[in-house]
Each structure stands twice: as structure tokens, then as C-alpha cells.
């Protein structure tokens, strides 16, 4: 369960910014929160903001954090037998804030999450190594259930009292390696168990939806989709996926999985099934379609549903940039409703969007609607309706469009210029 994520000096986030999933003590919509020890944690967080405000930068920061740690755990040929992900995640480069004459070198990241009734607080700061095109680790720290495990300043380590005896045997670090990655290789006993829990959370419960943006209006050119092993091999699970496809009213009545042998071993082809009707409107047979023949929106929904059902079952957080892209607002609402339902006991959804049809008090609590705004100096910040003390009976979307909450393009500042531009592009009889 994700509790907090903090970043500093990454892309448009010059100053410290905190993504806080702790719920405010509102009495409404209690099904939207999960009880976690002494805290109540939000199931959903919708993030709004104008174009170029920093929404995608936040998702990039979360992805960078995950991939940088993950690759240090599982890189260099080290791979777990039961691993579902590829051996290494695609890398993205850290980008520091550049719109200030005094550019800071270090970027800082920190996460607080609970996994198997254990609360982890882990973070690090890094800067570029210009010679190796890698990163130099400046600081790093880990606390478990508020007790220090280790603290690092450059290559100097100190250990918490409860872990000192075990960790004194592993007292060497490299400037380009995270110490928690070193512990993955060499630790044993209690520390090894803690690191394994940390790894398991990143591997199975922390999911940043990484999507290569390929825009095309030609059907068949966009076909990238994640197919889970469970979908391909578990018929009962596949039947549940088929049900979610049918209720979405996208024309798919079922799926067919076809095993295919090639020189690399067993693979699968998956087909979508569509009903074929006669002139009297009676179903007479089913036609198979390749996935590439489906719309990009259908493919995206298909991909999302697999993530969602896995998280509802096993727990985790799903982080998506522009969740509404290529999805009808009704389908987006359906996905949000799944996370907010009483049946969901351990899954979270964090997403960016421009879809203001969701921005209403029947859908979200005030602490579930966040904004990312950027000032004239190019610095992004995050705040929620709860932070600015919006009224509980306010018309959220209407007030947002009127500019009461910020994080919206202020075209009226250029009113005369806009009139002139519109006039230039208007046909006259």
C-alpha cells in the first residue's frame, strides 16, 4: 500500500513535492479509503492540470525511481526464477530542474509504503557522473517500522542498533551502486527478509504503466499490449477478462488463445471473437480478429483490465498517465468505480487526466482530487482540493473551469492576441 512519495529536483519539480495518499478525516465516502494501522489510505487519486504543468513529469519520476532500483536488484544477469517482469526495465534518464541560474546537481527520491504489515521508508539522492554517463549516489537511507536500518552519506555507512551486528559484515559500497542492491546479494537473516519484501513490492505491487506514445489514425498500426501469463494459461481467469470485455460494449464476445511452437519455445497467439449476425439479427457464428484489428482504445482497455484484476487480487498501486486517452469517459469511470468499490480492499489507482466529467463530489472526496500547477518560473507544485479547503458542496468541475483552483490555462491573459488569431483563421463570406 503506497503511503507517500517525495521528489526534489526532477524535471519541472525544483523544490520538494510530496504525493500523499493519507486520507483526510472526512466522513463521506468511507469506502474510498483503506484502514492501515493508524492511518487511512486513499484508494484513488485523480491528478489534473494544464498541458505542460508537470503531470507526466510526476509519472516519469515514479517510473525512474522504480526502474533505477529494480535494475540494480535484477541487473548484471541476476534473475529470480519466478520473475514475471523482464530482466531489466527500460531506462529513462534523470532530468534535473534547468530553469534557474543556480542549477542543483542532486535529485532526491523517497517512498513510504506498507507491505505484509511492514512499513518501509526508503530514499536516495543522486547526481550525474559525467565521465561514466551513470549516477553517483550521494545519500541513501532505509527505515523499517520507523526504525533505522542504515543511513549512507556518500560512501560512509551507519547502521541502526537492531541491525548493526548483521550489517557490519557488509560495510563496503560503490559510488554508483545502491546499498540496498548490495544487500540483495550479500545480506542474510532478518535484513535479507526485509530486502526481499522490498523487492517483492516493487516487482508485484508497484506498477507504473509505461506506454510508448505512437499516435495513428490507421487501424492496425497500434497493436502493443501486455498479455499476462495468467491470461494465456488460466481459463477461469480468462473467462473473467472476457466478462469485463463484454460489459464494456466494445463488440468482443470472447477470446481464443492458440499455442504456437517456434525455435524459442512455446508462445501464444490471442484472437478476439466477434458475433456474426444474419439479416434477421440472429447470431449465426463467431469471427476471429487479430488484436491489431481492434481499436487503440480497445487495446488499452484490454491491457488495463489485466493489471486491475491482478491488483484487486494481490494488492498494489496502478499509476497511469492520461488514463482517459483513447477511452470513453464511461469506461474511465467504470475503472475508477472498480477501485473505489467496497470489494476492493488492497488496490490503489493514481492517474492523470483532463477528463473533468469525473471531477464531481459524487465520484471523489476532496482529498482524492489533486492538481499540478506550474508557476511563471517553470516550477511545478502539487496540491489537493483538501489542501485549499474547497467547500464540500462546491461544483468541482465548474469551479475548476472558472479558474478557482488554478492548474488551468489562463488564455484570458492573452485575450486581445487570441481574438486576433481566431480572426485570422475565420472564413468570411
C-alpha positions as CSV (number, residue, x, y, z in Angstrom):
1,X,0.0,0.0,0.0
2,X,1.6,3.3,-1.1
3,X,1.5,5.9,1.6
4,X,3.8,8.7,0.3
5,X,6.2,9.5,-2.5
6,X,8.6,12.5,-2.4
7,X,10.8,14.0,-5.1
8,X,13.0,17.0,-5.3
9,X,14.9,18.5,-8.3
10,X,13.4,16.2,-11.0
11,X,12.3,17.7,-14.4
12,X,9.9,20.6,-13.5
13,X,9.9,19.8,-9.8
14,X,12.6,22.1,-8.5
15,X,11.5,22.1,-4.8
16,X,10.3,19.2,-2.7
17,X,7.0,17.8,-3.7
18,X,5.0,15.1,-1.8
19,X,2.4,12.8,-3.2
20,X,0.5,12.0,-0.1
21,X,-2.1,9.1,-0.1
22,X,-3.1,9.6,3.6
23,X,-6.8,10.4,3.8
24,X,-8.2,13.4,5.5
25,X,-10.7,12.7,8.3
26,X,-13.8,13.3,6.1
27,X,-17.0,11.4,7.0
28,X,-18.1,10.9,3.4
29,X,-17.3,8.1,1.0
30,X,-15.7,5.8,3.6
31,X,-15.5,3.0,1.0
32,X,-12.8,5.1,-0.8
33,X,-10.2,4.6,2.0
34,X,-8.4,1.5,3.4
35,X,-7.6,1.2,7.1
36,X,-3.9,0.7,7.6
37,X,-2.7,0.6,11.2
38,X,-3.1,4.2,12.5
39,X,-3.7,5.7,9.0
40,X,-6.5,5.6,6.4
41,X,-5.1,5.4,2.9
42,X,-6.8,6.6,-0.3
43,X,-7.7,4.1,-2.9
44,X,-7.8,6.6,-5.7
45,X,-6.1,9.9,-6.6
46,X,-7.0,11.9,-9.8
47,X,-4.5,14.4,-10.9
48,X,-5.5,17.4,-13.1
49,X,-3.5,20.2,-14.6
50,X,-3.0,22.2,-17.8
51,X,-0.7,20.8,-20.5
52,X,3.0,21.1,-19.6
53,X,2.2,21.6,-15.9
54,X,4.2,18.6,-14.8
55,X,1.7,15.7,-14.7
56,X,3.8,13.5,-16.9
57,X,6.9,14.5,-15.1
58,X,5.4,13.1,-11.9
59,X,4.7,9.8,-13.5
60,X,8.2,9.8,-15.0
61,X,9.7,10.4,-11.6
62,X,7.7,7.4,-10.2
63,X,8.9,5.3,-13.1
64,X,12.5,6.4,-12.8
65,X,12.5,5.6,-9.1
66,X,11.1,2.1,-9.8
67,X,13.3,1.3,-12.8
68,X,16.6,2.6,-11.2
69,X,16.2,0.5,-8.1
70,X,14.8,-2.5,-9.9
71,X,17.7,-2.7,-12.4
72,X,20.2,-2.6,-9.6
73,X,18.4,-5.5,-8.0
74,X,18.0,-7.7,-11.1
75,X,20.7,-6.4,-13.4
76,X,24.0,-8.0,-14.3
77,X,22.4,-11.3,-15.2
78,X,20.8,-11.8,-11.7
79,X,17.3,-13.0,-12.2
80,X,14.7,-14.7,-9.9
81,X,13.2,-17.9,-11.3
82,X,9.6,-16.8,-10.6
83,X,10.1,-13.3,-12.0
84,X,7.2,-12.0,-14.2
85,X,8.9,-8.9,-15.5
86,X,11.8,-8.7,-18.0
87,X,15.2,-8.9,-16.5
88,X,15.8,-5.1,-16.9
89,X,13.2,-2.4,-17.1
90,X,13.6,0.2,-19.8
91,X,15.8,3.1,-18.5
92,X,14.8,6.8,-18.7
93,X,17.3,9.5,-17.8
94,X,17.0,11.7,-14.8
95,X,16.5,15.3,-15.7
96,X,17.1,17.9,-13.1
97,X,15.4,21.3,-13.0
98,X,17.0,23.6,-15.6
99,X,15.1,26.9,-15.4
100,X,17.2,28.5,-12.7
101,X,20.6,30.1,-13.0
102,X,21.8,28.1,-10.0
103,X,21.3,24.6,-11.1
104,X,21.4,22.0,-8.4
105,X,23.2,18.7,-9.2
106,X,21.3,16.3,-6.9
107,X,17.9,14.8,-7.3
108,X,16.2,13.2,-4.3
109,X,13.6,10.5,-4.1
110,X,11.8,8.8,-1.2
111,X,8.9,6.4,-0.8
112,X,6.9,5.2,2.2
113,X,4.8,2.0,1.7
114,X,3.4,-0.8,3.7
115,X,3.9,-4.4,2.5
116,X,2.9,-7.5,4.5
117,X,2.2,-5.4,7.6
118,X,5.7,-3.8,7.4
119,X,6.2,-0.1,6.7
120,X,9.2,0.8,4.6
121,X,10.7,4.3,4.3
122,X,13.4,4.3,1.7
123,X,15.1,7.1,-0.3
124,X,18.3,8.2,-2.0
125,X,19.8,11.2,-3.8
126,X,21.9,11.1,-6.9
127,X,23.8,13.3,-9.3
128,X,25.2,12.7,-12.8
129,X,28.7,11.2,-13.3
130,X,29.8,13.0,-16.4
131,X,32.7,10.6,-17.1
132,X,30.7,7.3,-17.0
133,X,27.3,8.6,-18.0
134,X,26.0,6.9,-14.9
135,X,24.9,8.3,-11.5
136,X,26.8,9.0,-8.3
137,X,24.9,8.2,-5.1
138,X,25.2,11.0,-2.6
139,X,22.8,9.7,0.2
140,X,20.7,6.7,0.9
141,X,18.6,5.5,3.8
142,X,16.2,2.8,4.9
143,X,13.8,2.7,7.9
144,X,11.5,-0.2,8.7
145,X,8.6,0.4,11.1
146,X,10.2,3.8,11.9
147,X,13.5,2.1,13.0
148,X,16.7,2.9,11.1
149,X,18.2,0.0,9.2
150,X,21.0,2.0,7.5
151,X,22.0,5.6,6.6
152,X,24.5,6.5,3.9
153,X,26.4,9.7,3.2
154,X,28.5,9.2,0.0
155,X,30.4,6.0,0.8
156,X,30.1,6.2,4.6
157,X,27.6,3.9,6.3
158,X,25.9,3.9,9.7
159,X,23.6,1.3,11.0
160,X,20.6,1.1,13.3
161,X,21.2,-0.6,16.6
162,X,18.9,-3.5,15.7
163,X,20.8,-4.3,12.5
164,X,24.4,-3.2,13.3
165,X,25.7,-6.6,14.0
166,X,24.4,-8.1,10.8
167,X,25.3,-5.2,8.6
168,X,28.9,-4.6,9.8
169,X,29.9,-7.6,7.7
170,X,28.7,-5.7,4.6
171,X,30.3,-2.3,5.1
172,X,31.6,-1.6,1.5
173,X,29.8,0.5,-1.1
174,X,30.4,1.7,-4.6
175,X,29.6,5.2,-5.5
176,X,27.5,4.1,-8.5
177,X,25.6,1.3,-6.6
178,X,22.7,1.5,-4.2
179,X,23.5,-0.1,-0.9
180,X,20.1,-1.8,-0.9
181,X,21.2,-3.6,-4.1
182,X,24.3,-4.7,-2.4
183,X,22.3,-6.1,0.4
184,X,20.2,-8.1,-2.1
185,X,23.4,-10.0,-3.0
186,X,25.1,-10.4,0.3
187,X,22.7,-10.0,3.2
188,X,21.1,-12.9,5.1
189,X,18.9,-13.3,8.2
190,X,16.4,-10.5,9.0
191,X,17.9,-7.9,6.6
192,X,17.6,-10.4,3.7
193,X,14.0,-10.9,4.6
194,X,13.4,-7.1,4.6
195,X,15.1,-6.6,1.3
196,X,13.1,-9.5,-0.2
197,X,9.9,-7.8,1.0
198,X,11.1,-4.5,-0.6
199,X,11.9,-6.3,-3.9
200,X,8.5,-8.1,-3.9
201,X,6.6,-4.8,-3.5
202,X,8.5,-3.2,-6.4
203,X,8.1,-6.3,-8.6
204,X,4.5,-7.2,-7.9
205,X,2.7,-4.2,-6.3
206,X,4.2,-1.0,-7.7
207,X,3.0,-0.7,-11.3
208,X,3.7,2.4,-13.4
209,X,2.1,2.0,-16.7
210,X,4.8,2.6,-19.3
211,X,3.4,3.3,-22.7
212,X,5.3,4.3,-25.8
213,X,3.3,7.0,-27.4
214,X,2.5,6.2,-31.1
215,X,-0.4,8.1,-32.5
216,X,-2.0,6.8,-35.6
217,X,-5.4,7.1,-37.1
218,X,-4.9,3.9,-39.2
219,X,-6.2,0.8,-37.6
220,X,-3.6,-1.9,-37.4
221,X,-0.6,0.3,-36.8
222,X,-1.0,0.5,-33.0
223,X,-1.0,-3.0,-31.5
224,X,1.2,-3.0,-28.4
225,X,-0.4,-4.8,-25.5
226,X,0.7,-6.6,-22.4
227,X,-0.6,-10.2,-22.2
228,X,-0.2,-11.7,-18.7
229,X,0.9,-15.3,-18.3
230,X,-2.3,-15.9,-16.3
231,X,-4.5,-14.7,-19.2
232,X,-2.8,-17.1,-21.5
233,X,-2.8,-20.2,-19.3
234,X,-5.7,-19.8,-16.8
235,X,-9.1,-20.5,-18.4
236,X,-11.0,-19.4,-15.3
237,X,-9.2,-16.0,-15.2
238,X,-9.6,-15.6,-19.0
239,X,-13.4,-16.0,-18.5
240,X,-13.4,-13.1,-16.1
241,X,-11.4,-11.0,-18.5
242,X,-14.0,-11.9,-21.2
243,X,-16.8,-10.7,-19.0
244,X,-15.1,-7.3,-18.5
245,X,-14.7,-7.0,-22.2
246,X,-18.4,-7.8,-22.9
247,X,-19.7,-5.3,-20.4
248,X,-17.6,-2.6,-21.9
249,X,-19.7,-2.8,-25.1
250,X,-16.8,-2.9,-27.5
251,X,-18.1,-5.7,-29.6
252,X,-15.9,-8.5,-28.2
253,X,-17.8,-11.6,-27.1
254,X,-14.8,-13.8,-26.2
255,X,-11.1,-14.6,-26.6
256,X,-9.3,-17.6,-28.1
257,X,-5.7,-18.5,-27.1
258,X,-3.7,-20.5,-29.6
259,X,-0.4,-22.1,-28.5
260,X,2.3,-21.7,-31.2
261,X,5.7,-23.5,-31.2
262,X,8.7,-21.8,-32.6
263,X,12.5,-22.2,-32.2
264,X,12.4,-20.2,-29.0
265,X,9.8,-22.4,-27.4
266,X,6.1,-22.2,-26.7
267,X,4.4,-18.9,-27.5
268,X,0.8,-17.8,-27.8
269,X,-1.5,-16.0,-30.3
270,X,-4.6,-14.5,-28.9
271,X,-7.7,-13.7,-31.0
272,X,-10.8,-11.7,-30.2
273,X,-14.2,-13.2,-31.0
274,X,-17.0,-11.1,-32.6
275,X,-20.6,-12.3,-33.2
276,X,-21.7,-12.6,-36.8
277,X,-25.4,-11.9,-37.5
278,X,-27.8,-12.9,-40.3
279,X,-30.3,-10.4,-41.8
280,X,-32.8,-11.2,-39.1
281,X,-30.4,-10.1,-36.3
282,X,-29.7,-13.7,-35.1
283,X,-26.2,-14.7,-34.2
284,X,-25.1,-17.5,-36.6
285,X,-21.3,-17.8,-35.8
286,X,-18.3,-16.0,-34.5
287,X,-15.5,-14.3,-36.4
288,X,-11.9,-14.2,-35.1
289,X,-10.0,-10.9,-35.2
290,X,-6.3,-10.2,-34.7
291,X,-5.6,-7.8,-31.9
292,X,-4.1,-5.3,-34.4
293,X,-7.6,-5.1,-36.0
294,X,-9.0,-3.7,-32.8
295,X,-9.1,0.0,-32.0
296,X,-6.3,1.5,-29.9
297,X,-8.9,2.3,-27.2
298,X,-10.0,-1.4,-27.0
299,X,-6.4,-2.5,-26.8
300,X,-5.7,0.0,-24.0
301,X,-8.8,-1.1,-22.0
302,X,-7.8,-4.8,-22.5
303,X,-4.4,-4.1,-21.2
304,X,-5.7,-2.1,-18.2
305,X,-8.2,-4.8,-17.1
306,X,-5.4,-7.3,-16.7
307,X,-3.5,-5.0,-14.4
308,X,-6.6,-4.1,-12.4
309,X,-7.8,-7.7,-11.8
310,X,-4.4,-8.8,-10.7
311,X,-4.1,-5.9,-8.2
312,X,-7.6,-6.5,-6.8
313,X,-6.5,-10.0,-6.1
314,X,-2.9,-9.4,-4.8
315,X,-2.8,-5.7,-3.9
316,X,-0.8,-2.9,-5.4
317,X,-0.8,0.6,-6.9
318,X,-1.5,1.3,-10.6
319,X,-0.1,4.6,-11.8
320,X,-1.3,5.7,-15.2
321,X,-0.5,8.9,-17.2
322,X,-3.6,10.1,-19.1
323,X,-5.9,7.3,-18.2
324,X,-8.7,8.7,-20.3
325,X,-6.6,8.7,-23.5
326,X,-8.5,6.8,-26.2
327,X,-11.1,5.6,-23.6
328,X,-14.7,6.8,-23.5
329,X,-15.5,8.6,-20.2
330,X,-17.9,5.9,-19.2
331,X,-15.1,3.3,-19.4
332,X,-12.8,5.5,-17.4
333,X,-15.5,6.0,-14.8
334,X,-16.0,2.2,-14.7
335,X,-12.3,1.7,-13.9
336,X,-12.4,4.3,-11.2
337,X,-15.6,2.8,-9.7
338,X,-13.9,-0.6,-9.5
339,X,-11.1,0.8,-7.3
340,X,-13.5,2.8,-5.1
341,X,-15.9,-0.2,-4.5
342,X,-16.2,-1.8,-1.1
343,X,-15.0,-5.1,-2.6
344,X,-11.6,-3.5,-3.2
345,X,-9.6,-4.0,-0.1
346,X,-5.9,-3.6,-1.2
347,X,-5.5,-1.9,-4.6
348,X,-4.9,1.8,-5.4
349,X,-5.2,3.9,-8.6
350,X,-3.3,7.1,-9.3
351,X,-3.8,8.7,-12.6
352,X,-3.5,12.0,-14.5
353,X,-6.4,13.1,-16.7
354,X,-8.1,16.1,-18.4
355,X,-11.5,14.4,-18.2
356,X,-13.5,16.8,-16.0
357,X,-16.6,14.7,-16.2
358,X,-15.1,12.7,-13.3
359,X,-14.4,15.9,-11.3
360,X,-17.5,15.9,-9.1
361,X,-18.4,15.3,-5.4
362,X,-20.3,12.1,-6.2
363,X,-17.2,10.5,-7.7
364,X,-14.4,11.8,-5.5
365,X,-13.7,13.1,-2.0
366,X,-11.8,16.4,-1.8
367,X,-8.6,14.7,-0.9
368,X,-8.9,12.5,-4.0
369,X,-8.7,15.4,-6.5
370,X,-5.2,16.8,-6.9
371,X,-3.7,19.4,-9.1
372,X,-0.3,20.0,-10.6
373,X,0.4,23.6,-11.5
374,X,3.4,25.4,-12.8
375,X,4.4,29.0,-12.0
376,X,6.0,31.5,-14.3
377,X,9.4,30.3,-13.2
378,X,8.6,26.8,-14.6
379,X,8.3,25.2,-11.1
380,X,5.7,22.6,-10.6
381,X,3.8,22.0,-7.4
382,X,1.1,19.6,-6.2
383,X,-2.0,20.3,-4.0
384,X,-5.5,18.8,-3.5
385,X,-8.9,20.3,-3.0
386,X,-8.5,19.4,0.7
387,X,-5.3,21.5,0.8
388,X,-7.0,24.6,-0.5
389,X,-10.1,23.9,1.7
390,X,-12.6,23.7,-1.1
391,X,-16.2,23.6,0.0
392,X,-17.7,20.1,0.2
393,X,-20.8,21.3,-1.7
394,X,-18.9,23.1,-4.4
395,X,-19.3,22.3,-8.1
396,X,-15.7,21.0,-8.6
397,X,-15.5,20.9,-12.4
398,X,-17.4,24.2,-12.8
399,X,-15.2,26.0,-10.3
400,X,-12.1,24.4,-11.9
401,X,-13.0,25.7,-15.3
402,X,-13.6,29.2,-13.8
403,X,-10.1,29.1,-12.5
404,X,-10.8,29.0,-8.8
405,X,-8.4,26.1,-8.2
406,X,-5.6,27.1,-10.6
407,X,-3.8,24.5,-12.7
408,X,-5.7,25.6,-15.9
409,X,-4.6,27.5,-19.0
410,X,-5.2,31.2,-18.5
411,X,-6.0,32.2,-22.0
412,X,-7.7,35.4,-20.9
413,X,-4.3,36.9,-20.1
414,X,-3.8,37.0,-23.9
415,X,-7.4,38.0,-24.7
416,X,-6.5,40.5,-27.5
417,X,-4.0,38.2,-29.1
418,X,-6.4,35.3,-29.1
419,X,-9.1,37.4,-30.7
420,X,-6.6,38.4,-33.4
421,X,-5.5,34.8,-34.0
422,X,-9.1,33.5,-34.2
423,X,-10.0,36.2,-36.6
424,X,-7.1,35.3,-38.9
425,X,-8.4,31.7,-39.1
426,X,-12.1,32.5,-39.6
427,X,-13.5,32.3,-43.1
428,X,-15.6,35.2,-44.2
429,X,-18.2,35.2,-46.8
